Structure formats: C-alpha cells, structure tokens
C-alpha cells in the first residue's frame, strides 16, 4: 500500500503531466509530432549527429531512436547516411523540410511552463532540475528492469 508521501508525490507528477498535456496536444495537432520527435529535430537543427550520440542526448535506446528516425525519415524530415570511413556509424541530419518544420514550431520558451521556471530562484531551479533528472533516471531504470524481467519470463 502506498504511503501518504508517495501518494502526494504521484499527485505532483500527475499534475505536471496534466499541465504539459495541452502543449503536447498542440504539437501533435499542428505538426503531428511527438515530444521525442520534436526533441530529436531540435537537436539536429544545430548540426548532424551520429545516431549513437543522438540516442544518448535523447536518453533513449538505439532501438527507440531507430523507430523515431524511421517515422521522421518517412515524412521527409531527416535523412540517415552511412559514414564513409566507418560503415558501422550512421549520421542523421535534417532535410530542408525538417529544418523548415523546426523553424515553424512554437518555442517552448513562450509557454506557461517556461514562465513558471523563470519565477523560480536560481537555487530552486537547480534543485528542481536535480530532482526531475533523478526521477526520470529512476523511471528509466525501473522500465529497464521491468523489460528484462518480462523478457526472462517469456524465455
């Protein structure tokens, strides 16, 4: 049974998700892109990346990144090429269409979520980032452990 503190923490997470949902919905409605796809495009808008490095920057597995890149490539937003010096490396870059799409997206800096971040003190912001990063890392670890357990049970 969850403790009162655990219930309060979960409620805070759900509230944060609820506040983010309109932004996520707007991204999907106006661009038909997921948050992960948008993050990928924004990273690539600065420079081409090796697929492995891109997966690390997005904190996701290469398998998850491959699915995202396949969808973006099908839509003509990114292009993957094999490194001419090392065929094991795949480079990913935005196409002109992808660059135009990134340029047309509303900036997250114009949202209430960012405005609220601005209202935090430097110390609060630092602590907020530390806690959120620790939480998301923990969620990923739990997901990996759950996936490993499921795979072992299926074998």
C-alpha positions as CSV (number, residue, x, y, z in Angstrom):
1,X,0.0,0.0,0.0
2,X,1.4,3.4,-0.9
3,X,2.3,5.8,1.9
4,X,0.8,9.3,2.1
5,X,4.1,10.8,1.0
6,X,4.1,8.5,-2.1
7,X,0.5,9.5,-2.9
8,X,1.4,13.2,-2.7
9,X,4.4,12.7,-4.9
10,X,2.4,10.8,-7.5
11,X,-0.2,13.5,-7.5
12,X,2.5,16.1,-8.1
13,X,3.8,14.1,-11.1
14,X,0.3,13.7,-12.5
15,X,-0.3,17.5,-12.1
16,X,2.9,18.2,-14.0
17,X,1.8,15.9,-16.8
18,X,-1.7,17.4,-16.9
19,X,-0.1,20.9,-17.3
20,X,2.1,19.6,-20.1
21,X,-0.7,17.9,-22.0
22,X,-2.1,21.0,-23.8
23,X,1.4,21.7,-25.2
24,X,1.9,18.1,-26.2
25,X,-1.6,18.0,-27.9
26,X,-0.8,21.3,-29.7
27,X,2.4,19.8,-31.1
28,X,0.5,16.8,-32.3
29,X,-2.4,18.8,-33.7
30,X,-0.2,21.4,-35.5
31,X,2.8,19.3,-36.6
32,X,1.8,15.6,-35.9
33,X,5.0,15.2,-33.9
34,X,5.6,13.6,-30.5
35,X,7.7,15.2,-27.9
36,X,10.5,12.7,-28.6
37,X,10.4,13.5,-32.3
38,X,10.5,17.3,-31.6
39,X,13.4,16.8,-29.3
40,X,15.2,14.9,-32.0
41,X,14.5,17.5,-34.6
42,X,15.6,20.4,-32.3
43,X,18.9,18.6,-31.6
44,X,19.5,18.0,-35.3
45,X,18.7,21.6,-36.1
46,X,22.1,22.6,-34.7
47,X,24.2,20.0,-36.6
48,X,24.1,16.5,-38.0
49,X,24.6,13.8,-35.3
50,X,25.8,10.2,-35.2
51,X,22.8,8.0,-34.3
52,X,24.5,6.7,-31.2
53,X,25.3,10.2,-29.9
54,X,21.7,11.3,-30.7
55,X,20.3,8.4,-28.7
56,X,22.5,9.4,-25.7
57,X,21.4,13.1,-26.0
58,X,17.8,11.9,-26.0
59,X,18.4,9.4,-23.2
60,X,16.9,6.6,-25.1
61,X,17.8,3.2,-26.5
62,X,19.1,2.8,-30.1
63,X,16.0,0.7,-30.8
64,X,13.7,3.6,-29.7
65,X,15.7,6.1,-31.7
66,X,15.5,3.9,-34.8
67,X,11.7,3.8,-34.6
68,X,11.6,7.6,-34.3
69,X,14.1,8.1,-37.1
70,X,12.1,5.8,-39.4
71,X,9.0,7.8,-38.9
72,X,10.8,11.2,-39.4
73,X,12.6,9.8,-42.5
74,X,9.3,8.6,-43.9
75,X,7.9,12.1,-43.6
76,X,11.0,13.6,-45.2
77,X,12.2,15.4,-42.1
78,X,15.5,13.7,-41.6
79,X,18.0,11.7,-43.7
80,X,20.3,8.9,-42.5
81,X,23.6,8.2,-44.2
82,X,26.3,5.6,-43.6
83,X,29.7,7.1,-42.5
84,X,32.1,6.8,-45.5
85,X,35.0,5.9,-43.2
86,X,33.2,3.6,-40.7
87,X,30.2,1.8,-42.1
88,X,29.0,1.0,-38.5
89,X,28.3,4.7,-37.9
90,X,25.1,6.2,-39.1
91,X,24.8,10.0,-39.5
92,X,21.5,11.8,-39.1
93,X,20.7,15.2,-40.4
94,X,17.7,17.4,-41.0
95,X,16.4,17.8,-44.6
96,X,15.3,21.2,-45.8
97,X,11.8,20.2,-45.0
98,X,12.9,19.2,-41.5
99,X,14.6,22.5,-41.0
100,X,11.6,24.4,-42.1
101,X,9.4,22.3,-39.7
102,X,11.7,23.1,-36.8
103,X,11.6,26.8,-37.7
104,X,7.8,26.8,-37.8
105,X,7.4,25.3,-34.3
106,X,6.3,27.4,-31.4
107,X,9.1,27.8,-28.9
108,X,8.7,26.2,-25.5
109,X,10.1,29.5,-24.2
110,X,6.7,31.1,-24.9
111,X,4.7,28.7,-22.7
112,X,3.4,28.9,-19.1
113,X,5.7,26.0,-18.2
114,X,8.8,28.2,-19.0
115,X,7.3,31.3,-17.4
116,X,6.9,29.3,-14.2
117,X,10.6,28.2,-14.4
118,X,11.5,31.9,-14.7
119,X,9.7,32.6,-11.4
120,X,11.9,30.1,-9.5
121,X,15.0,31.3,-7.8
122,X,18.4,30.0,-9.1
123,X,18.6,27.7,-6.2
124,X,15.0,26.4,-6.7
125,X,15.7,25.9,-10.4
126,X,18.9,23.9,-9.7
127,X,17.1,21.7,-7.2
128,X,14.1,21.3,-9.5
129,X,16.3,20.1,-12.3
130,X,18.2,17.7,-10.0
131,X,15.0,16.2,-8.7
132,X,13.4,15.8,-12.1
133,X,16.6,14.3,-13.6
134,X,16.9,11.9,-10.8
135,X,13.2,11.0,-11.1
136,X,13.4,10.4,-14.8
137,X,16.6,8.4,-14.5
138,X,14.9,6.2,-11.9
139,X,11.8,5.7,-14.1
140,X,14.1,4.6,-16.9
141,X,15.9,2.1,-14.6
142,X,12.6,0.7,-13.4
143,X,11.4,0.4,-17.0
144,X,14.6,-1.5,-18.0
145,X,14.3,-3.8,-15.0
146,X,10.7,-4.5,-15.9
147,X,11.6,-5.1,-19.5
148,X,14.4,-7.5,-18.5
149,X,12.0,-9.4,-16.2
150,X,9.3,-9.6,-18.8
151,X,11.9,-10.9,-21.4
152,X,13.2,-13.5,-18.9
153,X,9.7,-14.7,-18.1
154,X,8.9,-15.1,-21.8
155,X,12.0,-17.2,-22.4
